[in-house]
Amino acid sequence: MRSAKEREISAFRERYATLRDERWKGDTRYDRWVAAPINNASLLPFGLYDRWIPAFAAVFEKSGSQWPAFFEAVRRLSRLPKSERECRLTALASTLPTGQAESVACREARI
């Protein structure tokens, strides 16, 4: 398992170098991070960032794809206690039909 992980990290570094040199015109601002030891702790922020993308996409859709309505819905979410906010985001991110997802994940989940 360790050798497979090292192969993946090596392949990631190679893909990064290709992107940097070909698409990003030699922009080296991430070189130090990519060269540093990569472990679960260094990757955690990426998982946290990506985790709620489907939920916020659903919020945007429920907001009629209108930015002001989306921002208001997000403000309302931000004011909720963490457990309730995560419950609602989980429901929104679910692949179940909206009504069913909300009832399964959080009975009173409404934005």
N, CA, C and O atoms as a GROMACS GRO file, in nm:
protein
  444
    1MET      N    1   0.083  -0.119   0.000
    1MET     CA    2   0.000   0.000   0.000
    1MET      C    3   0.088   0.126   0.000
    1MET      O    4   0.060   0.223  -0.070
    2ARG      N    5   0.192   0.121   0.079
    2ARG     CA    6   0.282   0.236   0.087
    2ARG      C    7   0.345   0.266  -0.050
    2ARG      O    8   0.357   0.382  -0.089
    3SER      N    9   0.385   0.161  -0.122
    3SER     CA   10   0.448   0.184  -0.252
    3SER      C   11   0.345   0.238  -0.353
    3SER      O   12   0.380   0.319  -0.438
    4ALA      N   13   0.223   0.193  -0.343
    4ALA     CA   14   0.117   0.246  -0.431
    4ALA      C   15   0.094   0.394  -0.402
    4ALA      O   16   0.077   0.473  -0.495
    5LYS      N   17   0.094   0.430  -0.276
    5LYS     CA   18   0.077   0.570  -0.238
    5LYS      C   19   0.192   0.654  -0.293
    5LYS      O   20   0.170   0.763  -0.346
    6GLU      N   21   0.314   0.604  -0.280
    6GLU     CA   22   0.430   0.677  -0.332
    6GLU      C   23   0.423   0.692  -0.484
    6GLU      O   24   0.461   0.796  -0.537
    7ARG      N   25   0.375   0.589  -0.553
    7ARG     CA   26   0.360   0.600  -0.699
    7ARG      C   27   0.258   0.708  -0.735
    7ARG      O   28   0.279   0.786  -0.828
    8GLU      N   29   0.148   0.712  -0.660
    8GLU     CA   30   0.046   0.815  -0.686
    8GLU      C   31   0.101   0.955  -0.661
    8GLU      O   32   0.075   1.047  -0.739
    9ILE      N   33   0.176   0.971  -0.555
    9ILE     CA   34   0.235   1.103  -0.524
    9ILE      C   35   0.334   1.142  -0.632
    9ILE      O   36   0.338   1.257  -0.674
   10SER      N   37   0.414   1.047  -0.676
   10SER     CA   38   0.510   1.074  -0.783
   10SER      C   39   0.438   1.114  -0.912
   10SER      O   40   0.478   1.209  -0.979
   11ALA      N   41   0.332   1.040  -0.946
   11ALA     CA   42   0.254   1.072  -1.066
   11ALA      C   43   0.190   1.210  -1.053
   11ALA      O   44   0.185   1.286  -1.150
   12PHE      N   45   0.142   1.244  -0.934
   12PHE     CA   46   0.085   1.377  -0.909
   12PHE      C   47   0.190   1.484  -0.936
   12PHE      O   48   0.161   1.585  -1.001
   13ARG      N   49   0.310   1.464  -0.885
   13ARG     CA   50   0.417   1.563  -0.904
   13ARG      C   51   0.452   1.578  -1.052
   13ARG      O   52   0.480   1.689  -1.098
   14GLU      N   53   0.450   1.469  -1.124
   14GLU     CA   54   0.477   1.477  -1.268
   14GLU      C   55   0.366   1.554  -1.340
   14GLU      O   56   0.394   1.638  -1.427
   15ARG      N   57   0.240   1.526  -1.305
   15ARG     CA   58   0.128   1.599  -1.367
   15ARG      C   59   0.135   1.747  -1.332
   15ARG      O   60   0.109   1.833  -1.416
   16TYR      N   61   0.171   1.775  -1.208
   16TYR     CA   62   0.184   1.915  -1.166
   16TYR      C   63   0.290   1.985  -1.251
   16TYR      O   64   0.267   2.095  -1.301
   17ALA      N   65   0.407   1.922  -1.267
   17ALA     CA   66   0.516   1.984  -1.345
   17ALA      C   67   0.472   2.011  -1.488
   17ALA      O   68   0.505   2.115  -1.546
   18THR      N   69   0.398   1.917  -1.546
   18THR     CA   70   0.348   1.936  -1.682
   18THR      C   71   0.251   2.054  -1.688
   18THR      O   72   0.262   2.139  -1.776
   19LEU      N   73   0.157   2.060  -1.595
   19LEU     CA   74   0.064   2.174  -1.590
   19LEU      C   75   0.138   2.305  -1.572
   19LEU      O   76   0.113   2.402  -1.644
   20ARG      N   77   0.229   2.307  -1.477
   20ARG     CA   78   0.306   2.428  -1.449
   20ARG      C   79   0.379   2.477  -1.572
   20ARG      O   80   0.376   2.596  -1.605
   21ASP      N   81   0.445   2.385  -1.640
   21ASP     CA   82   0.530   2.425  -1.752
   21ASP      C   83   0.452   2.452  -1.880
   21ASP      O   84   0.490   2.539  -1.959
   22GLU      N   85   0.343   2.379  -1.901
   22GLU     CA   86   0.271   2.392  -2.029
   22GLU      C   87   0.151   2.486  -2.021
   22GLU      O   88   0.134   2.570  -2.109
   23ARG      N   89   0.070   2.472  -1.919
   23ARG     CA   90  -0.052   2.555  -1.912
   23ARG      C   91  -0.035   2.680  -1.829
   23ARG      O   92  -0.093   2.785  -1.860
   24TRP      N   93   0.045   2.671  -1.723
   24TRP     CA   94   0.057   2.783  -1.630
   24TRP      C   95   0.178   2.870  -1.660
   24TRP      O   96   0.215   2.956  -1.581
   25LYS      N   97   0.239   2.846  -1.774
   25LYS     CA   98   0.350   2.929  -1.822
   25LYS      C   99   0.463   2.943  -1.719
   25LYS      O  100   0.518   3.052  -1.702
   26GLY      N  101   0.496   2.833  -1.653
   26GLY     CA  102   0.609   2.834  -1.560
   26GLY      C  103   0.581   2.897  -1.425
   26GLY      O  104   0.675   2.927  -1.352
   27ASP      N  105   0.455   2.918  -1.390
   27ASP     CA  106   0.419   2.975  -1.259
   27ASP      C  107   0.462   2.877  -1.149
   27ASP      O  108   0.409   2.766  -1.141
   28THR      N  109   0.554   2.918  -1.066
   28THR     CA  110   0.614   2.829  -0.966
   28THR      C  111   0.560   2.847  -0.825
   28THR      O  112   0.618   2.795  -0.730
   29ARG      N  113   0.451   2.918  -0.809
   29ARG     CA  114   0.405   2.950  -0.673
   29ARG      C  115   0.369   2.828  -0.588
   29ARG      O  116   0.368   2.838  -0.465
   30TYR      N  117   0.338   2.714  -0.650
   30TYR     CA  118   0.303   2.595  -0.573
   30TYR      C  119   0.418   2.494  -0.562
   30TYR      O  120   0.401   2.389  -0.501
   31ASP      N  121   0.531   2.525  -0.619
   31ASP     CA  122   0.644   2.431  -0.620
   31ASP      C  123   0.684   2.386  -0.480
   31ASP      O  124   0.709   2.267  -0.459
   32ARG      N  125   0.692   2.477  -0.386
   32ARG     CA  126   0.736   2.440  -0.252
   32ARG      C  127   0.638   2.341  -0.188
   32ARG      O  128   0.680   2.244  -0.125
   33TRP      N  129   0.508   2.367  -0.204
   33TRP     CA  130   0.409   2.276  -0.145
   33TRP      C  131   0.418   2.138  -0.210
   33TRP      O  132   0.414   2.036  -0.140
   34VAL      N  133   0.428   2.133  -0.342
   34VAL     CA  134   0.433   2.005  -0.414
   34VAL      C  135   0.559   1.928  -0.379
   34VAL      O  136   0.556   1.805  -0.372
   35ALA      N  137   0.671   1.998  -0.357
   35ALA     CA  138   0.798   1.931  -0.326
   35ALA      C  139   0.804   1.882  -0.181
   35ALA      O  140   0.881   1.791  -0.150
   36ALA      N  141   0.725   1.942  -0.093
   36ALA     CA  142   0.727   1.904   0.049
   36ALA      C  143   0.666   1.764   0.066
   36ALA      O  144   0.595   1.716  -0.022
   37PRO      N  145   0.695   1.700   0.179
   37PRO     CA  146   0.634   1.568   0.204
   37PRO      C  147   0.481   1.579   0.198
   37PRO      O  148   0.421   1.669   0.258
   38ILE      N  149   0.420   1.486   0.126
   38ILE     CA  150   0.274   1.485   0.113
   38ILE      C  151   0.221   1.370   0.198
   38ILE      O  152   0.261   1.255   0.181
   39ASN      N  153   0.130   1.404   0.288
   39ASN     CA  154   0.069   1.305   0.375
   39ASN      C  155  -0.078   1.339   0.393
   39ASN      O  156  -0.126   1.437   0.336
   40ASN      N  157  -0.150   1.260   0.468
   40ASN     CA  158  -0.293   1.283   0.487
   40ASN      C  159  -0.322   1.421   0.543
   40ASN      O  160  -0.418   1.486   0.502
   41ALA      N  161  -0.240   1.468   0.636
   41ALA     CA  162  -0.263   1.599   0.696
   41ALA      C  163  -0.249   1.711   0.593
   41ALA      O  164  -0.323   1.809   0.596
   42SER      N  165  -0.154   1.697   0.502
   42SER     CA  166  -0.136   1.802   0.401
   42SER      C  167  -0.246   1.799   0.296
   42SER      O  168  -0.270   1.900   0.229
   43LEU      N  169  -0.313   1.686   0.279
   43LEU     CA  170  -0.421   1.674   0.182
   43LEU      C  171  -0.559   1.706   0.239
   43LEU      O  172  -0.653   1.732   0.164
   44LEU      N  173  -0.571   1.706   0.371
   44LEU     CA  174  -0.701   1.728   0.436
   44LEU      C  175  -0.773   1.854   0.390
   44LEU      O  176  -0.893   1.848   0.364
   45PRO      N  177  -0.705   1.969   0.380
   45PRO     CA  178  -0.779   2.090   0.339
   45PRO      C  179  -0.849   2.076   0.204
   45PRO      O  180  -0.955   2.136   0.184
   46PHE      N  181  -0.792   1.999   0.112
   46PHE     CA  182  -0.854   1.982  -0.019
   46PHE      C  183  -0.984   1.905  -0.008
   46PHE      O  184  -1.083   1.938  -0.073
   47GLY      N  185  -0.985   1.802   0.075
   47GLY     CA  186  -1.107   1.726   0.096
   47GLY      C  187  -1.214   1.809   0.164
   47GLY      O  188  -1.332   1.800   0.129
   48LEU      N  189  -1.174   1.890   0.260
   48LEU     CA  190  -1.270   1.977   0.327
   48LEU      C  191  -1.329   2.079   0.231
   48LEU      O  192  -1.449   2.108   0.236
   49TYR      N  193  -1.246   2.132   0.146
   49TYR     CA  194  -1.292   2.232   0.050
   49TYR      C  195  -1.391   2.170  -0.049
   49TYR      O  196  -1.497   2.228  -0.076
   50ASP      N  197  -1.357   2.055  -0.101
   50ASP     CA  198  -1.440   1.992  -0.204
   50ASP      C  199  -1.566   1.927  -0.149
   50ASP      O  200  -1.662   1.905  -0.224
   51ARG      N  201  -1.568   1.898  -0.022
   51ARG     CA  202  -1.677   1.820   0.037
   51ARG      C  203  -1.815   1.877   0.008
   51ARG      O  204  -1.908   1.802  -0.023
   52TRP      N  205  -1.830   2.006   0.018
   52TRP     CA  206  -1.963   2.065   0.008
   52TRP      C  207  -1.996   2.124  -0.129
   52TRP      O  208  -2.100   2.188  -0.144
   53ILE      N  209  -1.912   2.104  -0.228
   53ILE     CA  210  -1.941   2.159  -0.362
   53ILE      C  211  -2.077   2.112  -0.413
   53ILE      O  212  -2.154   2.196  -0.461
   54PRO      N  213  -2.112   1.983  -0.406
   54PRO     CA  214  -2.245   1.943  -0.454
   54PRO      C  215  -2.359   2.010  -0.376
   54PRO      O  216  -2.462   2.044  -0.434
   55ALA      N  217  -2.340   2.030  -0.246
   55ALA     CA  218  -2.444   2.094  -0.166
   55ALA      C  219  -2.464   2.239  -0.210
   55ALA      O  220  -2.577   2.285  -0.225
   56PHE      N  221  -2.353   2.311  -0.229
   56PHE     CA  222  -2.366   2.451  -0.269
   56PHE      C  223  -2.417   2.464  -0.413
   56PHE      O  224  -2.483   2.562  -0.446
   57ALA      N  225  -2.387   2.366  -0.496
   57ALA     CA  226  -2.445   2.365  -0.631
   57ALA      C  227  -2.596   2.349  -0.621
   57ALA      O  228  -2.671   2.413  -0.696
   58ALA      N  229  -2.642   2.264  -0.529
   58ALA     CA  230  -2.786   2.247  -0.508
   58ALA      C  231  -2.849   2.374  -0.453
   58ALA      O  232  -2.960   2.410  -0.493
   59VAL      N  233  -2.780   2.442  -0.362
   59VAL     CA  234  -2.831   2.569  -0.308
   59VAL      C  235  -2.846   2.669  -0.423
   59VAL      O  236  -2.946   2.741  -0.431
   60PHE      N  237  -2.747   2.674  -0.510
   60PHE     CA  238  -2.753   2.768  -0.623
   60PHE      C  239  -2.871   2.734  -0.714
   60PHE      O  240  -2.943   2.824  -0.758
   61GLU      N  241  -2.891   2.605  -0.741
   61GLU     CA  242  -3.004   2.565  -0.824
   61GLU      C  243  -3.137   2.599  -0.758
   61GLU      O  244  -3.228   2.651  -0.823
   62LYS      N  245  -3.147   2.570  -0.626
   62LYS     CA  246  -3.270   2.601  -0.552
   62LYS      C  247  -3.295   2.752  -0.546
   62LYS      O  248  -3.408   2.796  -0.526
   63SER      N  249  -3.189   2.830  -0.563
   63SER     CA  250  -3.200   2.975  -0.560
   63SER      C  251  -3.233   3.031  -0.697
   63SER      O  252  -3.220   3.151  -0.721
   64GLY      N  253  -3.274   2.945  -0.787
   64GLY     CA  254  -3.309   2.988  -0.922
   64GLY      C  255  -3.187   3.034  -1.000
   64GLY      O  256  -3.199   3.113  -1.094
   65SER      N  257  -3.069   2.986  -0.962
   65SER     CA  258  -2.943   3.025  -1.026
   65SER      C  259  -2.923   3.176  -1.023
   65SER      O  260  -2.864   3.235  -1.113
   66GLN      N  261  -2.973   3.236  -0.917
   66GLN     CA  262  -2.960   3.381  -0.897
   66GLN      C  263  -2.863   3.406  -0.782
   66GLN      O  264  -2.887   3.360  -0.670
   67TRP      N  265  -2.755   3.478  -0.809
   67TRP     CA  266  -2.652   3.498  -0.706
   67TRP      C  267  -2.704   3.564  -0.579
   67TRP      O  268  -2.670   3.517  -0.470
   68PRO      N  269  -2.786   3.669  -0.586
   68PRO     CA  270  -2.833   3.730  -0.460
   68PRO      C  271  -2.911   3.631  -0.373
   68PRO      O  272  -2.894   3.628  -0.252
   69ALA      N  273  -2.998   3.551  -0.436
   69ALA     CA  274  -3.074   3.451  -0.360
   69ALA      C  275  -2.982   3.344  -0.305
   69ALA      O  276  -3.001   3.297  -0.193
   70PHE      N  277  -2.881   3.304  -0.382
   70PHE     CA  278  -2.784   3.205  -0.335
   70PHE      C  279  -2.709   3.258  -0.212
   70PHE      O  280  -2.698   3.188  -0.112
   71PHE      N  281  -2.660   3.380  -0.220
   71PHE     CA  282  -2.585   3.437  -0.107
   71PHE      C  283  -2.672   3.449   0.017
   71PHE      O  284  -2.624   3.428   0.128
   72GLU      N  285  -2.798   3.481   0.000
   72GLU     CA  286  -2.889   3.489   0.115
   72GLU      C  287  -2.910   3.350   0.176
   72GLU      O  288  -2.910   3.335   0.298
   73ALA      N  289  -2.928   3.250   0.092
   73ALA     CA  290  -2.945   3.114   0.142
   73ALA      C  291  -2.820   3.067   0.217
   73ALA      O  292  -2.830   3.002   0.321
   74VAL      N  293  -2.703   3.101   0.166
   74VAL     CA  294  -2.578   3.064   0.232
   74VAL      C  295  -2.565   3.138   0.364
   74VAL      O  296  -2.518   3.081   0.463
   75ARG      N  297  -2.606   3.265   0.368
   75ARG     CA  298  -2.604   3.340   0.495
   75ARG      C  299  -2.691   3.272   0.600
   75ARG      O  300  -2.653   3.258   0.716
   76ARG      N  301  -2.810   3.229   0.556
   76ARG     CA  302  -2.899   3.159   0.650
   76ARG      C  303  -2.834   3.030   0.700
   76ARG      O  304  -2.840   2.999   0.819
   77LEU      N  305  -2.772   2.956   0.610
   77LEU     CA  306  -2.702   2.834   0.651
   77LEU      C  307  -2.591   2.864   0.751
   77LEU      O  308  -2.573   2.791   0.847
   78SER      N  309  -2.518   2.971   0.728
   78SER     CA  310  -2.403   3.004   0.814
   78SER      C  311  -2.445   3.038   0.956
   78SER      O  312  -2.365   3.027   1.048
   79ARG      N  313  -2.569   3.079   0.973
   79ARG     CA  314  -2.618   3.117   1.106
   79ARG      C  315  -2.668   2.998   1.188
   79ARG      O  316  -2.694   3.010   1.307
   80LEU      N  317  -2.680   2.883   1.125
   80LEU     CA  318  -2.729   2.764   1.194
   80LEU      C  319  -2.620   2.704   1.282
   80LEU      O  320  -2.501   2.721   1.254
   81PRO      N  321  -2.660   2.633   1.387
   81PRO     CA  322  -2.560   2.556   1.463
   81PRO      C  323  -2.491   2.456   1.370
   81PRO      O  324  -2.552   2.407   1.275
   82LYS      N  325  -2.366   2.427   1.398
   82LYS     CA  326  -2.286   2.343   1.309
   82LYS      C  327  -2.355   2.211   1.275
   82LYS      O  328  -2.357   2.172   1.159
   83SER      N  329  -2.411   2.143   1.374
   83SER     CA  330  -2.472   2.011   1.347
   83SER      C  331  -2.591   2.024   1.252
   83SER      O  332  -2.608   1.941   1.163
   84GLU      N  333  -2.673   2.126   1.270
   84GLU     CA  334  -2.787   2.144   1.182
   84GLU      C  335  -2.743   2.186   1.042
   84GLU      O  336  -2.798   2.140   0.942
   85ARG      N  337  -2.642   2.274   1.036
   85ARG     CA  338  -2.589   2.319   0.907
   85ARG      C  339  -2.535   2.198   0.829
   85ARG      O  340  -2.562   2.184   0.710
   86GLU      N  341  -2.458   2.112   0.896
   86GLU     CA  342  -2.402   1.996   0.828
   86GLU      C  343  -2.510   1.898   0.786
   86GLU      O  344  -2.499   1.834   0.681
   87CYS      N  345  -2.614   1.887   0.865
   87CYS     CA  346  -2.727   1.801   0.831
   87CYS      C  347  -2.792   1.852   0.702
   87CYS      O  348  -2.820   1.774   0.611
   88ARG      N  349  -2.815   1.979   0.695
   88ARG     CA  350  -2.878   2.036   0.576
   88ARG      C  351  -2.787   2.025   0.454
   88ARG      O  352  -2.833   1.994   0.344
   89LEU      N  353  -2.658   2.051   0.472
   89LEU     CA  354  -2.565   2.040   0.360
   89LEU      C  355  -2.556   1.895   0.312
   89LEU      O  356  -2.547   1.870   0.191
   90THR      N  357  -2.558   1.801   0.404
   90THR     CA  358  -2.556   1.660   0.367
   90THR      C  359  -2.679   1.625   0.284
   90THR      O  360  -2.670   1.555   0.183
   91ALA      N  361  -2.793   1.674   0.327
   91ALA     CA  362  -2.917   1.650   0.252
   91ALA      C  363  -2.908   1.710   0.112
   91ALA      O  364  -2.949   1.647   0.014
   92LEU      N  365  -2.856   1.830   0.104
   92LEU     CA  366  -2.845   1.896  -0.025
   92LEU      C  367  -2.747   1.825  -0.118
   92LEU      O  368  -2.768   1.822  -0.239
   93ALA      N  369  -2.642   1.769  -0.062
   93ALA     CA  370  -2.540   1.703  -0.143
   93ALA      C  371  -2.581   1.563  -0.186
   93ALA      O  372  -2.518   1.503  -0.273
   94SER      N  373  -2.686   1.511  -0.126
   94SER     CA  374  -2.728   1.375  -0.155
   94SER      C  375  -2.770   1.359  -0.301
   94SER      O  376  -2.816   1.454  -0.364
   95THR      N  377  -2.752   1.240  -0.350
   95THR     CA  378  -2.794   1.213  -0.488
   95THR      C  379  -2.939   1.170  -0.496
   95THR      O  380  -2.992   1.148  -0.605
   96LEU      N  381  -3.006   1.158  -0.381
   96LEU     CA  382  -3.148   1.124  -0.381
   96LEU      C  383  -3.228   1.242  -0.432
   96LEU      O  384  -3.180   1.356  -0.427
   97PRO      N  385  -3.349   1.220  -0.480
   97PRO     CA  386  -3.434   1.332  -0.516
   97PRO      C  387  -3.446   1.427  -0.397
   97PRO      O  388  -3.447   1.382  -0.282
   98THR      N  389  -3.453   1.556  -0.423
   98THR     CA  390  -3.445   1.658  -0.319
   98THR      C  391  -3.534   1.632  -0.199
   98THR      O  392  -3.484   1.630  -0.086
   99GLY      N  393  -3.663   1.612  -0.219
   99GLY     CA  394  -3.752   1.591  -0.105
   99GLY      C  395  -3.715   1.471  -0.023
   99GLY      O  396  -3.718   1.476   0.100
  100GLN      N  397  -3.681   1.362  -0.090
  100GLN     CA  398  -3.643   1.239  -0.020
  100GLN      C  399  -3.511   1.258   0.053
  100GLN      O  400  -3.497   1.212   0.167
  101ALA      N  401  -3.415   1.324  -0.010
  101ALA     CA  402  -3.284   1.345   0.054
  101ALA      C  403  -3.300   1.425   0.182
  101ALA      O  404  -3.239   1.393   0.284
  102GLU      N  405  -3.382   1.529   0.176
  102GLU     CA  406  -3.399   1.611   0.294
  102GLU      C  407  -3.466   1.532   0.406
  102GLU      O  408  -3.426   1.544   0.522
  103SER      N  409  -3.567   1.451   0.373
  103SER     CA  410  -3.635   1.379   0.480
  103SER      C  411  -3.546   1.270   0.538
  103SER      O  412  -3.554   1.242   0.658
  104VAL      N  413  -3.461   1.209   0.456
  104VAL     CA  414  -3.372   1.106   0.505
  104VAL      C  415  -3.264   1.166   0.594
  104VAL      O  416  -3.239   1.114   0.703
  105ALA      N  417  -3.200   1.273   0.551
  105ALA     CA  418  -3.084   1.326   0.623
  105ALA      C  419  -3.124   1.417   0.738
  105ALA      O  420  -3.054   1.423   0.839
  106CYS      N  421  -3.233   1.487   0.725
  106CYS     CA  422  -3.265   1.587   0.826
  106CYS      C  423  -3.413   1.622   0.812
  106CYS      O  424  -3.451   1.694   0.718
  107ARG      N  425  -3.495   1.575   0.900
  107ARG     CA  426  -3.640   1.588   0.886
  107ARG      C  427  -3.686   1.731   0.857
  107ARG      O  428  -3.770   1.752   0.769
  108GLU      N  429  -3.634   1.826   0.928
  108GLU     CA  430  -3.682   1.963   0.905
  108GLU      C  431  -3.587   2.047   0.823
  108GLU      O  432  -3.588   2.170   0.833
  109ALA      N  433  -3.504   1.982   0.741
  109ALA     CA  434  -3.408   2.056   0.659
  109ALA      C  435  -3.481   2.135   0.552
  109ALA      O  436  -3.539   2.077   0.460
  110ARG      N  437  -3.477   2.264   0.564
  110ARG     CA  438  -3.534   2.354   0.464
  110ARG      C  439  -3.446   2.477   0.458
  110ARG      O  440  -3.402   2.530   0.560
  111ILE      N  441  -3.421   2.521   0.337
  111ILE     CA  442  -3.341   2.644   0.320
  111ILE      C  443  -3.433   2.755   0.276
  111ILE      O  444  -3.389   2.868   0.255
   0.00000   0.00000   0.00000
